C-alpha cells in the first residue's frame, strides 16, 4: 500500500521579514505542487527516490520527527516529485508538510492541521534554525492567509482570483543569509528597524482589508510602499528593482519583491488586460516569467 500527498508552493504577498519579528504577513498558495508518495519498505532501510530534490535534509528531518513523535520504526519508501523548481516557491516547507501528512496516513495516525503545523515547523526550524513558519502554514491551508508568527493566528482570506505576474530574477536567494543580514541590522539600528517593521505591519493590515474588499487598486499601492521598506532593509537587488520598475511602468497596479530578497522572485499585481505588457516588460528587464496562479488548495491526500 502507498499514500500520495500533494502540498502547494507559496508566494509571500506582504510582511516579508517583519513576520520573523512577530508582525503579521499575507501569503498565497500557488497552483504548483510537490507530491510525496510513501509506502512500506520490503528491506531493512529507508529508500528515497527524489529526482527533483538534490537536498534531502528537510525530508529526512520530517521522517525523523514523525518517528520520534509517533514512536514508529518501520522502514519506508519515499518518492517525491516537484513542480516548484528552484524559484523560492517553498519546496522545503512543502516537502516537510507532505511527508509528515503522508506518513500519518500510511501509519493511520490521526493528525490535525495544527499538529501538522507544529511538527512540520519544528522540522523546518531544526534544519534552518530560523523562520516564521508562514510557508508551512501556506502548504497546509492553501489559499490566501493572514498569518501571525509561529502560527499564533491563521486566517483565511478571499481573493484567489487576484491577478499576479511572477518574475524570477535568475538568482537563488539564500533565506538564512538574508534573515541573518536583517538580524545584523536590527542589532545595529534597533529603533529604525522596529519602525520599518511597524510600518510593514500597518501595510499588511491595510492589505488584508483591501483583499477582503477586493480593492486591487489600493492593494497595488500598498505593495509599492512595501517595496520601499524592503529596500530600506537592504534586501532588494538592482535586478529585482529593474523588474519591479518595468512592471510598474507597463501598467501593473503595484509590484514588490517576494520572500527573503537577495534574489528569487518579484510579484506584480495587475488588471487582466495588462498581463501581456507587464510580462513582456519583466522579461525585457531580464526576468523569467513563472506561470502560476493563486490556488485555494492546501495539503491533500490524492
Ligand atoms: C522568506 O521567504 C520570508 C522571510 O520572512 C523568512 C520567514 O518568514 O521565515 C524572510
py3Dmol code that shows the C-alpha trace and the ligand (Angstrom):
import py3Dmol

protein = """\
ATOM      1  CA  UNK A   1       0.000   0.000   0.000  1.00  0.00           C
ATOM      2  CA  UNK A   2       1.183   3.527  -0.667  1.00  0.00           C
ATOM      3  CA  UNK A   3      -0.167   7.001   0.041  1.00  0.00           C
ATOM      4  CA  UNK A   4       0.349  10.037  -2.170  1.00  0.00           C
ATOM      5  CA  UNK A   5       0.019  13.552  -0.773  1.00  0.00           C
ATOM      6  CA  UNK A   6       0.430  16.900  -2.513  1.00  0.00           C
ATOM      7  CA  UNK A   7       1.297  20.276  -0.979  1.00  0.00           C
ATOM      8  CA  UNK A   8       1.320  23.623  -2.801  1.00  0.00           C
ATOM      9  CA  UNK A   9       4.122  26.127  -3.178  1.00  0.00           C
ATOM     10  CA  UNK A  10       3.730  29.679  -1.882  1.00  0.00           C
ATOM     11  CA  UNK A  11       4.387  33.333  -2.517  1.00  0.00           C
ATOM     12  CA  UNK A  12       4.765  35.925   0.216  1.00  0.00           C
ATOM     13  CA  UNK A  13       2.444  38.815  -0.647  1.00  0.00           C
ATOM     14  CA  UNK A  14       3.224  41.147   2.266  1.00  0.00           C
ATOM     15  CA  UNK A  15       5.041  41.054   5.589  1.00  0.00           C
ATOM     16  CA  UNK A  16       8.373  39.648   4.381  1.00  0.00           C
ATOM     17  CA  UNK A  17      10.974  39.590   7.197  1.00  0.00           C
ATOM     18  CA  UNK A  18       8.667  41.533   9.555  1.00  0.00           C
ATOM     19  CA  UNK A  19       6.868  38.224  10.217  1.00  0.00           C
ATOM     20  CA  UNK A  20      10.073  36.830  11.746  1.00  0.00           C
ATOM     21  CA  UNK A  21       9.750  39.627  14.339  1.00  0.00           C
ATOM     22  CA  UNK A  22       6.186  38.924  15.405  1.00  0.00           C
ATOM     23  CA  UNK A  23       4.378  41.028  12.816  1.00  0.00           C
ATOM     24  CA  UNK A  24       1.661  39.518  10.586  1.00  0.00           C
ATOM     25  CA  UNK A  25       2.060  38.577   6.933  1.00  0.00           C
ATOM     26  CA  UNK A  26      -0.099  37.725   3.930  1.00  0.00           C
ATOM     27  CA  UNK A  27       0.824  34.621   1.968  1.00  0.00           C
ATOM     28  CA  UNK A  28      -0.698  32.923  -1.061  1.00  0.00           C
ATOM     29  CA  UNK A  29      -0.507  29.258  -2.048  1.00  0.00           C
ATOM     30  CA  UNK A  30       0.093  28.663  -5.763  1.00  0.00           C
ATOM     31  CA  UNK A  31      -1.096  26.075  -8.261  1.00  0.00           C
ATOM     32  CA  UNK A  32       2.290  24.348  -8.429  1.00  0.00           C
ATOM     33  CA  UNK A  33       2.697  21.316  -6.229  1.00  0.00           C
ATOM     34  CA  UNK A  34       5.135  18.963  -4.635  1.00  0.00           C
ATOM     35  CA  UNK A  35       3.991  15.372  -4.160  1.00  0.00           C
ATOM     36  CA  UNK A  36       5.226  12.737  -1.761  1.00  0.00           C
ATOM     37  CA  UNK A  37       4.428   9.031  -2.204  1.00  0.00           C
ATOM     38  CA  UNK A  38       5.047   6.980   0.920  1.00  0.00           C
ATOM     39  CA  UNK A  39       4.958   3.202   1.294  1.00  0.00           C
ATOM     40  CA  UNK A  40       6.430   0.480   3.497  1.00  0.00           C
ATOM     41  CA  UNK A  41       9.877  -0.781   2.530  1.00  0.00           C
ATOM     42  CA  UNK A  42      10.491  -4.538   1.935  1.00  0.00           C
ATOM     43  CA  UNK A  43      14.084  -4.175   3.110  1.00  0.00           C
ATOM     44  CA  UNK A  44      15.770  -3.080   6.326  1.00  0.00           C
ATOM     45  CA  UNK A  45      16.401   0.509   5.271  1.00  0.00           C
ATOM     46  CA  UNK A  46      14.535   3.561   4.071  1.00  0.00           C
ATOM     47  CA  UNK A  47      14.566   4.109   0.308  1.00  0.00           C
ATOM     48  CA  UNK A  48      14.371   7.599  -1.196  1.00  0.00           C
ATOM     49  CA  UNK A  49      13.642   8.467  -4.815  1.00  0.00           C
ATOM     50  CA  UNK A  50      13.829  12.252  -5.147  1.00  0.00           C
ATOM     51  CA  UNK A  51      14.747  13.135  -8.742  1.00  0.00           C
ATOM     52  CA  UNK A  52      13.946  16.871  -8.365  1.00  0.00           C
ATOM     53  CA  UNK A  53      15.461  17.405  -4.903  1.00  0.00           C
ATOM     54  CA  UNK A  54      19.215  17.297  -4.514  1.00  0.00           C
ATOM     55  CA  UNK A  55      18.813  18.364  -0.889  1.00  0.00           C
ATOM     56  CA  UNK A  56      17.061  15.722   1.233  1.00  0.00           C
ATOM     57  CA  UNK A  57      17.623  17.379   4.615  1.00  0.00           C
ATOM     58  CA  UNK A  58      14.008  18.551   5.092  1.00  0.00           C
ATOM     59  CA  UNK A  59      12.646  15.159   4.046  1.00  0.00           C
ATOM     60  CA  UNK A  60      14.986  13.315   6.430  1.00  0.00           C
ATOM     61  CA  UNK A  61      14.190  15.676   9.300  1.00  0.00           C
ATOM     62  CA  UNK A  62      10.432  15.296   8.693  1.00  0.00           C
ATOM     63  CA  UNK A  63      10.734  11.474   8.865  1.00  0.00           C
ATOM     64  CA  UNK A  64      12.916  11.647  11.986  1.00  0.00           C
ATOM     65  CA  UNK A  65      10.494  13.902  13.882  1.00  0.00           C
ATOM     66  CA  UNK A  66       7.480  11.851  12.750  1.00  0.00           C
ATOM     67  CA  UNK A  67       9.126   8.673  14.052  1.00  0.00           C
ATOM     68  CA  UNK A  68      10.076  10.256  17.365  1.00  0.00           C
ATOM     69  CA  UNK A  69       6.611  11.708  17.841  1.00  0.00           C
ATOM     70  CA  UNK A  70       4.612   8.575  16.939  1.00  0.00           C
ATOM     71  CA  UNK A  71       7.206   6.003  18.073  1.00  0.00           C
ATOM     72  CA  UNK A  72       7.262   4.317  14.655  1.00  0.00           C
ATOM     73  CA  UNK A  73      10.327   2.455  13.388  1.00  0.00           C
ATOM     74  CA  UNK A  74       9.325   0.626  10.180  1.00  0.00           C
ATOM     75  CA  UNK A  75      11.466   1.486   7.145  1.00  0.00           C
ATOM     76  CA  UNK A  76       9.691   3.373   4.385  1.00  0.00           C
ATOM     77  CA  UNK A  77       9.978   4.087   0.674  1.00  0.00           C
ATOM     78  CA  UNK A  78       9.510   7.762  -0.157  1.00  0.00           C
ATOM     79  CA  UNK A  79       9.241   9.161  -3.681  1.00  0.00           C
ATOM     80  CA  UNK A  80       8.958  12.878  -4.347  1.00  0.00           C
ATOM     81  CA  UNK A  81       8.008  14.849  -7.449  1.00  0.00           C
ATOM     82  CA  UNK A  82       8.001  18.614  -7.698  1.00  0.00           C
ATOM     83  CA  UNK A  83       6.687  21.377  -9.945  1.00  0.00           C
ATOM     84  CA  UNK A  84       8.197  24.038  -7.690  1.00  0.00           C
ATOM     85  CA  UNK A  85      11.656  24.233  -9.220  1.00  0.00           C
ATOM     86  CA  UNK A  86      14.328  26.294  -7.525  1.00  0.00           C
ATOM     87  CA  UNK A  87      12.475  29.616  -7.568  1.00  0.00           C
ATOM     88  CA  UNK A  88      11.910  30.087  -3.840  1.00  0.00           C
ATOM     89  CA  UNK A  89       8.331  28.856  -4.033  1.00  0.00           C
ATOM     90  CA  UNK A  90       8.587  26.960  -0.760  1.00  0.00           C
ATOM     91  CA  UNK A  91       9.702  23.468  -1.747  1.00  0.00           C
ATOM     92  CA  UNK A  92      11.343  22.880   1.675  1.00  0.00           C
ATOM     93  CA  UNK A  93       8.136  23.526   3.604  1.00  0.00           C
ATOM     94  CA  UNK A  94       6.002  21.694   1.008  1.00  0.00           C
ATOM     95  CA  UNK A  95       8.140  18.527   1.194  1.00  0.00           C
ATOM     96  CA  UNK A  96       8.129  18.669   5.000  1.00  0.00           C
ATOM     97  CA  UNK A  97       4.339  19.053   5.247  1.00  0.00           C
ATOM     98  CA  UNK A  98       3.576  16.472   2.540  1.00  0.00           C
ATOM     99  CA  UNK A  99       5.967  13.904   4.071  1.00  0.00           C
ATOM    100  CA  UNK A 100       4.518  14.161   7.573  1.00  0.00           C
ATOM    101  CA  UNK A 101       0.957  14.056   6.222  1.00  0.00           C
ATOM    102  CA  UNK A 102       1.760  11.030   4.025  1.00  0.00           C
ATOM    103  CA  UNK A 103       3.388   9.152   6.921  1.00  0.00           C
ATOM    104  CA  UNK A 104       0.468   9.921   9.230  1.00  0.00           C
ATOM    105  CA  UNK A 105      -1.891   8.417   6.627  1.00  0.00           C
ATOM    106  CA  UNK A 106       0.374   5.424   5.979  1.00  0.00           C
ATOM    107  CA  UNK A 107       0.622   4.583   9.678  1.00  0.00           C
ATOM    108  CA  UNK A 108      -3.010   5.548  10.403  1.00  0.00           C
ATOM    109  CA  UNK A 109      -2.111   8.247  12.903  1.00  0.00           C
ATOM    110  CA  UNK A 110      -4.745  10.979  13.141  1.00  0.00           C
ATOM    111  CA  UNK A 111      -3.155  14.398  12.775  1.00  0.00           C
ATOM    112  CA  UNK A 112      -4.955  17.740  12.969  1.00  0.00           C
ATOM    113  CA  UNK A 113      -3.839  20.688  10.837  1.00  0.00           C
ATOM    114  CA  UNK A 114      -2.499  22.338  13.984  1.00  0.00           C
ATOM    115  CA  UNK A 115      -0.456  19.223  14.899  1.00  0.00           C
ATOM    116  CA  UNK A 116       0.772  19.002  11.311  1.00  0.00           C
ATOM    117  CA  UNK A 117       1.848  22.653  11.522  1.00  0.00           C
ATOM    118  CA  UNK A 118       3.669  22.200  14.844  1.00  0.00           C
ATOM    119  CA  UNK A 119       5.557  19.083  13.758  1.00  0.00           C
ATOM    120  CA  UNK A 120       6.418  20.470  10.299  1.00  0.00           C
ATOM    121  CA  UNK A 121       7.537  23.834  11.694  1.00  0.00           C
ATOM    122  CA  UNK A 122       9.714  22.021  14.243  1.00  0.00           C
ATOM    123  CA  UNK A 123      11.333  20.088  11.386  1.00  0.00           C
ATOM    124  CA  UNK A 124      11.942  23.262   9.337  1.00  0.00           C
ATOM    125  CA  UNK A 125      13.453  25.025  12.352  1.00  0.00           C
ATOM    126  CA  UNK A 126      15.681  22.022  13.083  1.00  0.00           C
ATOM    127  CA  UNK A 127      17.158  22.368   9.583  1.00  0.00           C
ATOM    128  CA  UNK A 128      17.172  26.159   9.108  1.00  0.00           C
ATOM    129  CA  UNK A 129      17.472  27.348  12.696  1.00  0.00           C
ATOM    130  CA  UNK A 130      15.143  30.269  11.958  1.00  0.00           C
ATOM    131  CA  UNK A 131      11.959  31.246  10.158  1.00  0.00           C
ATOM    132  CA  UNK A 132       8.406  32.283  10.926  1.00  0.00           C
ATOM    133  CA  UNK A 133       6.531  29.188   9.693  1.00  0.00           C
ATOM    134  CA  UNK A 134       4.385  31.154   7.204  1.00  0.00           C
ATOM    135  CA  UNK A 135       5.469  28.813   4.397  1.00  0.00           C
ATOM    136  CA  UNK A 136       4.493  25.734   6.424  1.00  0.00           C
ATOM    137  CA  UNK A 137       1.041  27.224   7.134  1.00  0.00           C
ATOM    138  CA  UNK A 138       0.577  28.070   3.460  1.00  0.00           C
ATOM    139  CA  UNK A 139       1.416  24.487   2.394  1.00  0.00           C
ATOM    140  CA  UNK A 140      -1.160  23.165   4.877  1.00  0.00           C
ATOM    141  CA  UNK A 141      -4.065  25.586   4.462  1.00  0.00           C
ATOM    142  CA  UNK A 142      -3.691  26.794   0.840  1.00  0.00           C
ATOM    143  CA  UNK A 143      -5.464  29.923  -0.424  1.00  0.00           C
ATOM    144  CA  UNK A 144      -4.538  33.366   0.854  1.00  0.00           C
ATOM    145  CA  UNK A 145      -3.867  33.532   4.573  1.00  0.00           C
ATOM    146  CA  UNK A 146      -3.184  36.199   7.147  1.00  0.00           C
ATOM    147  CA  UNK A 147      -0.519  34.603   9.311  1.00  0.00           C
ATOM    148  CA  UNK A 148       0.971  35.686  12.617  1.00  0.00           C
ATOM    149  CA  UNK A 149       4.362  34.358  13.618  1.00  0.00           C
ATOM    150  CA  UNK A 150       4.628  30.692  14.667  1.00  0.00           C
ATOM    151  CA  UNK A 151       1.022  30.078  13.651  1.00  0.00           C
ATOM    152  CA  UNK A 152      -0.458  32.047  16.579  1.00  0.00           C
ATOM    153  CA  UNK A 153      -3.173  33.067  14.145  1.00  0.00           C
ATOM    154  CA  UNK A 154      -4.048  31.786  10.690  1.00  0.00           C
ATOM    155  CA  UNK A 155      -6.992  33.467   8.996  1.00  0.00           C
ATOM    156  CA  UNK A 156      -8.309  32.506   5.566  1.00  0.00           C
ATOM    157  CA  UNK A 157      -8.939  35.432   3.179  1.00  0.00           C
ATOM    158  CA  UNK A 158     -10.828  35.594  -0.120  1.00  0.00           C
ATOM    159  CA  UNK A 159      -9.268  36.863  -3.353  1.00  0.00           C
ATOM    160  CA  UNK A 160      -7.683  33.814  -5.003  1.00  0.00           C
ATOM    161  CA  UNK A 161      -8.752  35.323  -8.336  1.00  0.00           C
ATOM    162  CA  UNK A 162      -6.217  38.145  -7.801  1.00  0.00           C
ATOM    163  CA  UNK A 163      -4.118  38.609 -10.962  1.00  0.00           C
ATOM    164  CA  UNK A 164      -0.396  38.290 -10.372  1.00  0.00           C
ATOM    165  CA  UNK A 165       2.572  38.156 -12.708  1.00  0.00           C
ATOM    166  CA  UNK A 166       5.653  36.486 -11.236  1.00  0.00           C
ATOM    167  CA  UNK A 167       9.195  37.194 -12.388  1.00  0.00           C
ATOM    168  CA  UNK A 168      12.227  35.172 -11.314  1.00  0.00           C
ATOM    169  CA  UNK A 169      15.412  37.201 -11.002  1.00  0.00           C
ATOM    170  CA  UNK A 170      17.690  34.321 -12.006  1.00  0.00           C
ATOM    171  CA  UNK A 171      19.398  34.293  -8.614  1.00  0.00           C
ATOM    172  CA  UNK A 172      18.564  31.726  -5.933  1.00  0.00           C
ATOM    173  CA  UNK A 173      18.010  33.559  -2.647  1.00  0.00           C
ATOM    174  CA  UNK A 174      19.710  32.297   0.498  1.00  0.00           C
ATOM    175  CA  UNK A 175      16.927  32.781   3.055  1.00  0.00           C
ATOM    176  CA  UNK A 176      19.088  32.063   6.095  1.00  0.00           C
ATOM    177  CA  UNK A 177      21.733  34.563   4.950  1.00  0.00           C
ATOM    178  CA  UNK A 178      19.116  37.247   4.250  1.00  0.00           C
ATOM    179  CA  UNK A 179      17.362  36.744   7.607  1.00  0.00           C
ATOM    180  CA  UNK A 180      20.751  36.989   9.334  1.00  0.00           C
ATOM    181  CA  UNK A 181      21.574  40.210   7.462  1.00  0.00           C
ATOM    182  CA  UNK A 182      18.335  41.742   8.764  1.00  0.00           C
ATOM    183  CA  UNK A 183      19.164  40.455  12.254  1.00  0.00           C
ATOM    184  CA  UNK A 184      22.508  42.263  11.989  1.00  0.00           C
ATOM    185  CA  UNK A 185      20.712  45.498  11.014  1.00  0.00           C
ATOM    186  CA  UNK A 186      18.340  45.034  13.917  1.00  0.00           C
ATOM    187  CA  UNK A 187      21.318  44.790  16.289  1.00  0.00           C
ATOM    188  CA  UNK A 188      22.914  47.934  14.859  1.00  0.00           C
ATOM    189  CA  UNK A 189      19.809  50.102  14.422  1.00  0.00           C
ATOM    190  CA  UNK A 190      17.068  48.552  16.559  1.00  0.00           C
ATOM    191  CA  UNK A 191      14.703  51.516  16.676  1.00  0.00           C
ATOM    192  CA  UNK A 192      14.938  52.197  12.923  1.00  0.00           C
ATOM    193  CA  UNK A 193      14.351  48.549  12.014  1.00  0.00           C
ATOM    194  CA  UNK A 194      11.498  48.183  14.539  1.00  0.00           C
ATOM    195  CA  UNK A 195       9.900  51.236  12.944  1.00  0.00           C
ATOM    196  CA  UNK A 196      10.207  49.695   9.470  1.00  0.00           C
ATOM    197  CA  UNK A 197       8.559  46.507  10.761  1.00  0.00           C
ATOM    198  CA  UNK A 198       5.739  48.507  12.383  1.00  0.00           C
ATOM    199  CA  UNK A 199       5.163  50.297   9.081  1.00  0.00           C
ATOM    200  CA  UNK A 200       5.151  46.979   7.207  1.00  0.00           C
ATOM    201  CA  UNK A 201       2.668  45.586   9.767  1.00  0.00           C
ATOM    202  CA  UNK A 202       0.448  48.588   9.159  1.00  0.00           C
ATOM    203  CA  UNK A 203       0.592  47.945   5.403  1.00  0.00           C
ATOM    204  CA  UNK A 204      -0.250  44.274   5.978  1.00  0.00           C
ATOM    205  CA  UNK A 205      -3.410  45.294   7.892  1.00  0.00           C
ATOM    206  CA  UNK A 206      -4.353  47.675   5.078  1.00  0.00           C
ATOM    207  CA  UNK A 207      -3.540  44.971   2.516  1.00  0.00           C
ATOM    208  CA  UNK A 208      -5.752  42.493   4.372  1.00  0.00           C
ATOM    209  CA  UNK A 209      -8.660  44.960   4.273  1.00  0.00           C
ATOM    210  CA  UNK A 210      -8.057  45.626   0.561  1.00  0.00           C
ATOM    211  CA  UNK A 211      -8.057  41.866  -0.162  1.00  0.00           C
ATOM    212  CA  UNK A 212     -11.265  41.389   1.843  1.00  0.00           C
ATOM    213  CA  UNK A 213     -12.846  44.196  -0.198  1.00  0.00           C
ATOM    214  CA  UNK A 214     -11.178  43.060  -3.455  1.00  0.00           C
ATOM    215  CA  UNK A 215      -9.854  46.598  -3.802  1.00  0.00           C
ATOM    216  CA  UNK A 216      -6.921  45.758  -6.078  1.00  0.00           C
ATOM    217  CA  UNK A 217      -6.027  49.415  -6.741  1.00  0.00           C
ATOM    218  CA  UNK A 218      -5.361  50.080  -3.055  1.00  0.00           C
ATOM    219  CA  UNK A 219      -3.561  46.746  -2.679  1.00  0.00           C
ATOM    220  CA  UNK A 220      -1.245  47.696  -5.559  1.00  0.00           C
ATOM    221  CA  UNK A 221      -0.392  50.973  -3.845  1.00  0.00           C
ATOM    222  CA  UNK A 222       0.436  49.138  -0.602  1.00  0.00           C
ATOM    223  CA  UNK A 223       2.691  46.678  -2.459  1.00  0.00           C
ATOM    224  CA  UNK A 224       4.656  49.639  -3.848  1.00  0.00           C
ATOM    225  CA  UNK A 225       5.072  51.263  -0.405  1.00  0.00           C
ATOM    226  CA  UNK A 226       6.049  47.861   0.980  1.00  0.00           C
ATOM    227  CA  UNK A 227       8.861  47.532  -1.570  1.00  0.00           C
ATOM    228  CA  UNK A 228      10.301  50.857  -0.341  1.00  0.00           C
ATOM    229  CA  UNK A 229      10.574  49.451   3.192  1.00  0.00           C
ATOM    230  CA  UNK A 230      12.234  46.265   1.928  1.00  0.00           C
ATOM    231  CA  UNK A 231      14.762  48.422   0.072  1.00  0.00           C
ATOM    232  CA  UNK A 232      15.396  50.308   3.341  1.00  0.00           C
ATOM    233  CA  UNK A 233      16.130  46.934   4.974  1.00  0.00           C
ATOM    234  CA  UNK A 234      18.798  46.362   2.318  1.00  0.00           C
ATOM    235  CA  UNK A 235      17.380  43.084   0.998  1.00  0.00           C
ATOM    236  CA  UNK A 236      16.421  44.188  -2.518  1.00  0.00           C
ATOM    237  CA  UNK A 237      18.727  43.893  -5.530  1.00  0.00           C
ATOM    238  CA  UNK A 238      19.223  46.066  -8.638  1.00  0.00           C
ATOM    239  CA  UNK A 239      17.876  43.223 -10.801  1.00  0.00           C
ATOM    240  CA  UNK A 240      14.697  42.852  -8.737  1.00  0.00           C
ATOM    241  CA  UNK A 241      14.263  46.625  -8.752  1.00  0.00           C
ATOM    242  CA  UNK A 242      14.662  46.794 -12.540  1.00  0.00           C
ATOM    243  CA  UNK A 243      11.970  44.128 -12.939  1.00  0.00           C
ATOM    244  CA  UNK A 244       9.676  45.871 -10.434  1.00  0.00           C
ATOM    245  CA  UNK A 245      10.074  49.269 -12.119  1.00  0.00           C
ATOM    246  CA  UNK A 246       9.495  47.710 -15.547  1.00  0.00           C
ATOM    247  CA  UNK A 247       6.284  46.070 -14.312  1.00  0.00           C
ATOM    248  CA  UNK A 248       5.002  49.317 -12.808  1.00  0.00           C
ATOM    249  CA  UNK A 249       5.862  51.305 -15.951  1.00  0.00           C
ATOM    250  CA  UNK A 250       3.980  48.735 -18.039  1.00  0.00           C
ATOM    251  CA  UNK A 251       0.818  49.354 -16.023  1.00  0.00           C
ATOM    252  CA  UNK A 252       0.983  46.994 -13.029  1.00  0.00           C
ATOM    253  CA  UNK A 253      -1.118  48.204 -10.087  1.00  0.00           C
ATOM    254  CA  UNK A 254       1.821  47.506  -7.792  1.00  0.00           C
ATOM    255  CA  UNK A 255       4.962  45.390  -7.566  1.00  0.00           C
ATOM    256  CA  UNK A 256       7.449  44.222  -4.963  1.00  0.00           C
ATOM    257  CA  UNK A 257       9.948  41.501  -4.261  1.00  0.00           C
ATOM    258  CA  UNK A 258       8.545  38.414  -2.582  1.00  0.00           C
ATOM    259  CA  UNK A 259      10.239  36.490   0.215  1.00  0.00           C
ATOM    260  CA  UNK A 260      13.720  36.794   1.603  1.00  0.00           C
ATOM    261  CA  UNK A 261      15.143  39.108  -1.078  1.00  0.00           C
ATOM    262  CA  UNK A 262      18.672  38.971  -2.449  1.00  0.00           C
ATOM    263  CA  UNK A 263      17.184  37.136  -5.466  1.00  0.00           C
ATOM    264  CA  UNK A 264      14.249  34.759  -6.112  1.00  0.00           C
ATOM    265  CA  UNK A 265      11.038  36.392  -7.342  1.00  0.00           C
ATOM    266  CA  UNK A 266       9.132  39.638  -7.658  1.00  0.00           C
ATOM    267  CA  UNK A 267       5.354  39.829  -7.888  1.00  0.00           C
ATOM    268  CA  UNK A 268       3.286  42.326  -9.849  1.00  0.00           C
ATOM    269  CA  UNK A 269      -0.420  42.832  -9.202  1.00  0.00           C
ATOM    270  CA  UNK A 270      -2.211  43.592 -12.462  1.00  0.00           C
ATOM    271  CA  UNK A 271      -5.579  44.099 -14.154  1.00  0.00           C
ATOM    272  CA  UNK A 272      -6.087  41.155 -16.522  1.00  0.00           C
ATOM    273  CA  UNK A 273      -5.835  43.366 -19.631  1.00  0.00           C
ATOM    274  CA  UNK A 274      -2.264  44.421 -18.756  1.00  0.00           C
ATOM    275  CA  UNK A 275      -0.940  40.867 -18.496  1.00  0.00           C
ATOM    276  CA  UNK A 276       0.939  40.732 -21.801  1.00  0.00           C
ATOM    277  CA  UNK A 277       2.528  44.203 -21.404  1.00  0.00           C
ATOM    278  CA  UNK A 278       3.674  43.511 -17.836  1.00  0.00           C
ATOM    279  CA  UNK A 279       5.063  40.052 -18.709  1.00  0.00           C
ATOM    280  CA  UNK A 280       6.970  41.482 -21.689  1.00  0.00           C
ATOM    281  CA  UNK A 281       8.351  44.344 -19.604  1.00  0.00           C
ATOM    282  CA  UNK A 282       9.614  41.992 -16.872  1.00  0.00           C
ATOM    283  CA  UNK A 283      11.256  39.758 -19.486  1.00  0.00           C
ATOM    284  CA  UNK A 284      12.851  42.786 -21.121  1.00  0.00           C
ATOM    285  CA  UNK A 285      14.318  43.705 -17.716  1.00  0.00           C
ATOM    286  CA  UNK A 286      15.929  40.239 -17.613  1.00  0.00           C
ATOM    287  CA  UNK A 287      13.347  38.347 -15.561  1.00  0.00           C
ATOM    288  CA  UNK A 288      11.981  34.872 -16.233  1.00  0.00           C
ATOM    289  CA  UNK A 289       8.187  34.674 -16.081  1.00  0.00           C
ATOM    290  CA  UNK A 290       6.830  31.871 -13.917  1.00  0.00           C
ATOM    291  CA  UNK A 291       3.337  30.952 -14.996  1.00  0.00           C
ATOM    292  CA  UNK A 292       1.225  30.281 -11.965  1.00  0.00           C
ATOM    293  CA  UNK A 293      -1.969  31.262 -10.223  1.00  0.00           C
ATOM    294  CA  UNK A 294      -3.029  31.546  -6.611  1.00  0.00           C
ATOM    295  CA  UNK A 295      -4.718  28.326  -5.530  1.00  0.00           C
ATOM    296  CA  UNK A 296      -7.122  27.582  -2.723  1.00  0.00           C
ATOM    297  CA  UNK A 297      -5.793  24.027  -2.402  1.00  0.00           C
ATOM    298  CA  UNK A 298      -3.725  23.119   0.661  1.00  0.00           C
ATOM    299  CA  UNK A 299      -2.121  19.793   1.562  1.00  0.00           C
ATOM    300  CA  UNK A 300      -4.199  16.955   0.116  1.00  0.00           C
ATOM    301  CA  UNK A 301      -4.245  13.157   0.095  1.00  0.00           C
ATOM    302  CA  UNK A 302      -4.565  12.152  -3.582  1.00  0.00           C
TER     303      UNK A 302
END
"""
ligand_1 = """\
10
LIG
C 11.344 34.120 3.352
O 10.637 33.618 2.240
C 10.473 35.024 4.181
C 11.124 35.524 5.451
O 10.157 36.385 6.089
C 11.528 34.409 6.381
C 10.373 33.738 7.112
O 9.331 34.333 7.320
O 10.545 32.574 7.521
C 12.332 36.353 5.123
"""
view = py3Dmol.view(width=600, height=400)
view.addModel(protein, "pdb")
view.setStyle({"model": 0}, {"cartoon": {"style": "trace"}})
view.addModel(ligand_1, "xyz")
view.setStyle({"model": 1}, {"stick": {}})
view.zoomTo()
view.show()
